[in-house]
Amino acid sequence: MKHTLLLAALITSLGLCACEKTAPAPAPVTVVVPGPAGAPGATGATGNDGANGATGNTGNTGNTGATGNDGATGNTGATGATGDTGNTGKSGKPGGNTIVVVPAEK
């Protein structure tokens, strides 16, 4: 079977090669030469204005700003004035007889 297909392909290729191919002669190229130019035409009318474009979308809201720095420490306050001197107290009562008991030593 394998040899049969190869033999058929060989015979077909030989048959196609044996045919004489004749190409028809190409048609002659005709060159068209333009005649003299005529008078220029009138200027055309101006076109209408184009339509306005649509308004753009609103932009996004910006980010929140950063927190500010702490303020400087305030100055120390002034020293207060000296207070008034207090009143003198009453004199003590005269003393009586006081007995001191000393415990015995062990």
C-alpha positions as CSV (number, residue, x, y, z in Angstrom):
1,M,0.0,0.0,0.0
2,K,2.8,2.3,0.9
3,H,4.6,1.7,-2.5
4,T,1.3,2.2,-4.4
5,L,0.8,5.7,-3.1
6,L,4.4,6.7,-3.8
7,L,4.1,5.3,-7.4
8,A,0.9,7.3,-7.9
9,A,2.4,10.5,-6.6
10,L,5.5,10.0,-9.0
11,I,3.3,9.4,-12.1
12,T,1.1,12.5,-11.2
13,S,4.2,14.8,-10.8
14,L,5.7,13.6,-14.1
15,G,2.4,14.2,-15.9
16,L,2.2,17.7,-14.6
17,C,5.8,18.5,-15.5
18,A,5.3,17.2,-19.1
19,C,2.6,19.8,-19.9
20,E,3.7,22.8,-21.8
21,K,2.6,26.0,-20.3
22,T,2.1,29.0,-22.7
23,A,1.4,32.4,-21.2
24,P,-0.6,34.9,-23.3
25,A,1.3,38.1,-24.3
26,P,0.6,41.0,-21.9
27,A,-1.7,43.7,-23.3
28,P,0.1,47.0,-24.2
29,V,0.0,49.7,-21.6
30,T,-2.0,52.8,-22.6
31,V,-0.7,56.1,-21.2
32,V,-3.3,58.8,-20.9
33,V,-2.0,62.4,-21.4
34,P,-4.1,65.1,-19.8
35,G,-5.2,68.1,-21.9
36,P,-4.7,71.8,-21.1
37,A,-5.9,73.0,-17.8
38,G,-9.2,75.0,-17.7
39,A,-9.9,78.1,-15.7
40,P,-9.9,77.7,-11.9
41,G,-13.3,77.2,-10.3
42,A,-14.9,79.6,-7.9
43,T,-14.1,79.4,-4.1
44,G,-16.5,77.2,-2.2
45,A,-18.7,78.5,0.6
46,T,-17.4,78.5,4.2
47,G,-18.5,75.5,6.3
48,N,-20.7,75.8,9.4
49,D,-19.1,76.0,12.9
50,G,-18.7,72.7,14.6
51,A,-20.8,71.8,17.7
52,N,-19.3,72.5,21.2
53,G,-17.9,69.5,23.0
54,A,-19.5,68.2,26.2
55,T,-18.4,69.6,29.6
56,G,-15.9,67.4,31.4
57,N,-16.6,65.6,34.6
58,T,-15.9,67.2,38.0
59,G,-12.5,66.3,39.5
60,N,-12.0,64.2,42.6
61,T,-11.8,65.8,46.1
62,G,-8.3,66.3,47.3
63,N,-6.8,64.4,50.4
64,T,-7.0,65.8,53.9
65,G,-4.0,67.9,54.9
66,A,-1.4,66.8,57.4
67,T,-1.7,67.7,61.2
68,G,0.1,70.9,62.2
69,N,3.2,71.0,64.5
70,D,2.8,71.5,68.3
71,G,3.2,75.1,69.5
72,A,6.2,76.4,71.5
73,T,6.1,76.2,75.3
74,G,5.1,79.5,77.0
75,N,7.3,81.6,79.3
76,T,7.5,81.0,83.0
77,G,5.3,83.4,85.1
78,A,6.7,86.1,87.4
79,T,7.3,85.3,91.1
80,G,4.5,86.5,93.4
81,A,4.9,89.2,96.0
82,T,5.8,88.3,99.6
83,G,2.8,87.9,101.9
84,D,2.0,90.0,105.0
85,T,3.5,88.9,108.3
86,G,1.0,87.1,110.6
87,N,-0.3,88.4,114.0
88,T,1.7,87.5,117.1
89,G,0.1,84.8,119.2
90,K,-1.1,85.0,122.9
91,S,1.3,84.4,125.7
92,G,1.2,81.0,127.3
93,K,-0.2,80.2,130.8
94,P,2.3,80.0,133.7
95,G,3.5,76.4,134.3
96,G,2.5,74.2,137.2
97,N,4.4,71.4,139.0
98,T,5.2,68.7,136.5
99,I,6.3,65.3,137.7
100,V,8.4,63.1,135.3
101,V,8.3,59.3,136.0
102,V,11.3,57.4,134.7
103,P,10.8,53.6,134.4
104,A,13.3,51.3,136.2
105,E,16.0,49.7,134.2
106,K,16.0,46.0,133.9
